[in-house]
Amino acid sequence: MKRDSKLTYIEWDMKTITPGDYSQEYEISKKSYEWFLNNVYNPIDKPRGLSPGESFKNYLKTEFEKLLT
């Protein structure tokens, strides 16, 4: 019964996807954020009224996707 129970749990676990399966933590230094603000972010052209933080998140996402593809 213990063996069958373990196999059932593994089967259930393989069919269940959680955000934790696809999340990553990345530490950002103040220097990196300031570089972004001075070299990439342009408050005059900011698309759709995004905040600097949201723009930085989108920038990082784009850069990570370039590295991964």
C-alpha positions as CSV (number, residue, x, y, z in Angstrom):
1,M,0.0,0.0,0.0
2,K,2.9,2.4,0.8
3,R,4.5,1.7,-2.6
4,D,1.2,2.3,-4.4
5,S,0.6,5.5,-2.4
6,K,4.0,6.8,-3.3
7,L,3.5,6.1,-7.0
8,T,0.1,7.8,-7.0
9,Y,1.7,10.9,-5.4
10,I,4.5,11.0,-8.0
11,E,1.9,10.7,-10.8
12,W,-0.2,13.5,-9.3
13,D,2.9,15.7,-8.8
14,M,3.9,15.2,-12.4
15,K,0.5,16.4,-13.6
16,T,0.4,19.5,-11.4
17,I,2.2,22.7,-12.5
18,T,2.6,25.5,-10.0
19,P,4.1,29.0,-10.5
20,G,7.1,27.9,-8.4
21,D,8.0,25.5,-11.2
22,Y,8.7,28.4,-13.4
23,S,9.9,31.3,-11.1
24,Q,13.3,32.6,-10.5
25,E,14.8,35.1,-8.1
26,Y,17.3,37.6,-9.5
27,E,19.1,40.1,-7.3
28,I,19.4,43.6,-8.9
29,S,22.0,46.0,-7.7
30,K,21.2,49.7,-7.3
31,K,24.0,50.4,-9.8
32,S,22.3,48.2,-12.4
33,Y,19.0,49.9,-11.9
34,E,20.5,53.3,-12.2
35,W,22.3,52.3,-15.4
36,F,18.9,51.3,-16.8
37,L,17.3,54.6,-15.8
38,N,20.2,56.6,-17.4
39,N,20.7,54.5,-20.6
40,V,17.5,52.7,-21.5
41,Y,14.5,54.2,-19.8
42,N,13.1,57.3,-21.4
43,P,10.2,58.9,-19.4
44,I,9.1,60.9,-22.5
45,D,8.7,57.8,-24.7
46,K,7.5,55.5,-22.0
47,P,5.0,53.1,-23.7
48,R,1.5,52.9,-22.3
49,G,2.4,55.0,-19.3
50,L,4.6,52.3,-17.6
51,S,6.4,53.1,-14.4
52,P,10.2,52.9,-14.3
53,G,9.9,49.6,-12.4
54,E,7.5,48.0,-14.8
55,S,9.7,49.2,-17.7
56,F,12.8,47.7,-16.0
57,K,10.9,44.3,-15.5
58,N,10.0,44.3,-19.2
59,Y,13.5,45.1,-20.2
60,L,15.0,42.3,-18.1
61,K,12.4,39.9,-19.5
62,T,13.4,40.8,-23.0
63,E,17.1,40.4,-22.3
64,F,16.7,37.1,-20.6
65,E,14.6,35.8,-23.5
66,K,17.3,36.8,-25.9
67,L,19.9,34.9,-23.9
68,L,17.7,31.8,-23.7
69,T,16.8,31.6,-27.4
